[in-house]
Amino acid sequence: MAGCGSCCAETQRIEDTRWRRVLWIALAINVVMFAGEIGAGIASGSRSLQADALDFLGDAANYAISLGVAGMALRWRSRAALLKGSTILAFGLYVLITTILAALGRGLPQAETMGIVGVIALIANGSVALMLYRYRSGDANMRSVWICSRNDAIGNIAVLLAAAGVIGTGTAWPDLAVAAIIAGLGITGGAQIIRQSLAEFKLDQGSGNIAQATAR
């Protein structure tokens, strides 16, 4: 029995090491992509690229938080997930509001720049999503990271469609529509993470109360 416990502990350590390694890679990719995409978004006047760039920044912060709580007790992981979910939700609301304000202005984004940067971002996010796919059914902390990468890949495909739409229509509306979609993904994804993290936090509290009652 002791041998089994030792084996399980060793397996857990290996899994934690893999998890941390994937997070470090994802963190580096997101920091680099944020720097490149925010510059391209401002230069091209594309709201969808700017929204996607801010998403990269938010994800980088989320990966950093996940690295900080990796291996900690469930209560700390659920609290970190709650913070991340709230951040993602706030980001979605911010993008939605700024997109509505941009719709009141004028200007046509550079579709060519949107397409090129969108392809690069899709490759980056697709790679991260593949690395994180195995952790999609984990706790709220792991699930939040998977949701971030999934939403990013979907958002990149939408940016490419927006670029095609801008070329086809000669208007900025496809760009603004995709920015609104990215905002919607952030809002729904953040809400999902918040719900699961709160459920796990209550579960951990319930387990702690039972343990205290048993000890008495």
N, C-alpha and C positions, 0 to 999 in steps of 0.2 A: 504493500500500500504506500509506503514511504517513497519507494522508487517511482511509483506512478505520479505522486505529488511533485517530485523533483522533475520528472519529464514534462508535466504540464507547465510548471514554472518556467522551464527552459524554453518551451514552445512559445509561451507568452512573451518572454524577453525577446525572442527572435522576431515575433510579430510586431512588438513595439518598435524594434530597431528598423524594420522595414517601413512601418508607418511614418516614423520620423524622417527617414531618408526620402520618401515620396513627398512629404510635406516641404522639406527643404528645397527639393527640385521645383515643386509647384510655386513656392514662394519666390524663388529666383526668376522663374519665367514670368510671373505676374508683375514683378517690379519692373523688369525690362520692358514688358509690353505696355505697361502704364505710361512710362516715360516716352516711348515712341508714339503711342496712339493718341495721347493727349495733344502732343505737338502737331500731329497730322490732322487731328480733328479741328483744332483751332485754325490752322493754316487753310484747311479746305472749307471751313464754315459748316461742317457736318455735325448736327446735333446727335445723330446716332453714334458716330465715332467718339464724340466726347462722352456720351453716356456709357459706352462700352469701356472707355479708358478709365472712367471713375469706378466702373465695376471691377476692373483689374486691380485698382488701388484698394478697394474694399476687400477683395479676395485675399490680397497680400496681407492685409491686417488680420483677416480671419485665420489664415494659415499660421501666422506668427502666434496668435492666441492659442491655436490648437497645439502647436509645438510646446507652448508653455505649460499646458495642462495634461499633455500625453503621459499616461502612466499614473495619474493622480486618481483619487477616489471619485466615485460616480457623482457625488454632490458637487465637486469642483468642476467636473467635466460638463455637468448639466448647467451650472451657472455660466460657464464660458459659452456654451451653446446658446443660452438665453441672451447673452450680450451680443453674440454674433447675429442671432436672428433679429434682434432689435436694430442692429446696425444695417443689416440688409434691407429691412423694412423701411427704415429712415431714408436709405439711399434711393429706394424705389419711389418714395413719395417726392423726394427732391428732384429726381429726373422727370417725373410726371409734371410737376409744377413748372420747372424751367422749360419743358417742351411746350406746354400750353402758352407760356409767355413768348417763346420763340415763334409760335404760330401767328402771333399778332404782328410780327415784324416782316421784313422782306429779305430776299437774298437767295441765291441758288448755290448749293454746295457743289464741290468738285467731285463728280461721280467717279472719275478715274482714280483719284486718290482713295476714295471710299472703297473701291473694288480691290485695289492692291493691298491696302492695309487690312481690309476684311479677310482676305485669303490668308495673310500671314497670321492674323489673330486666330482664325479658325484652326490652322495647323497647330498653333501653340496650345489653344484650349482643348483641341481634340486629343493631343498627346497627354495633357494633364488628366482629362476625363478617363482615358484608358488606364492610366496608372491608378486612379482612385476608384475604378469600377468595382473592385473586389470589396471595398469598404462601404458600399452604398446601403447595406442593411445593418450597419453597426449601431452604436448608441447615437444620441442626438448630436454629439460633437462630430463623429465621423460622418453621419448623414448630412450635417450642415456643409461639410467640405465637399461632399459629392454633389449636393444640390447646387453649390456655387459653380462647380466645373461644368455641370450639365447645362445650367442656365446660360453660362458664357458661350458654350458651343452653339446653342440654339440662337443666342443673340448675334453671333458672328454670321450665321447663315442668313439671318434677317437683314443684317447690314449689307450683305452682298445683293440680296433682293432689292433693298432700298436703292443701291447704286444703279441697278438695272432700271428701277422705276423712275429715278431722276432723269436718266438718259431718255427713257421712253416717253415721259410726260412733259419734260422740260420744266417741272415745278419742284419745289422743296417738300411737297406733301408726303411722298414716300419716305423720305428721311425722317420727317417728324413722326410719321406713323410708327416707324420701327423704334424710334426713341421711346415712344409711348409703350410699345410692346415690351421693351427691355425693362421699363419701369414696372410694368405689370408682373413680369417674372420675378423682379426683386420683391415686390409686395407680397405675392403669393408664397414665394419661397421662404421669405422671412417669417411669415405667419405659420407655415408648416414647422419650421425649426422651433419657434417659440412654443407651440403646442406640445411638441414632443419633449422639449427640455423641461417644461413645467410638469409634465406627467412623470418624467424620470426623477425630478426633484422630489415630488410628492411620494413616489415609490421609495426613494432612499430615506426620506423622513419617516415613513411608515415602518420600514425595516429597523431603523434606529430606535423607534419607540417600542417595538416588539422586543428588541434585544435588551433595552433597559428594563422593561417589565419582567422579562425572564430572569434577569440578574437579581432583581429584588425578590 
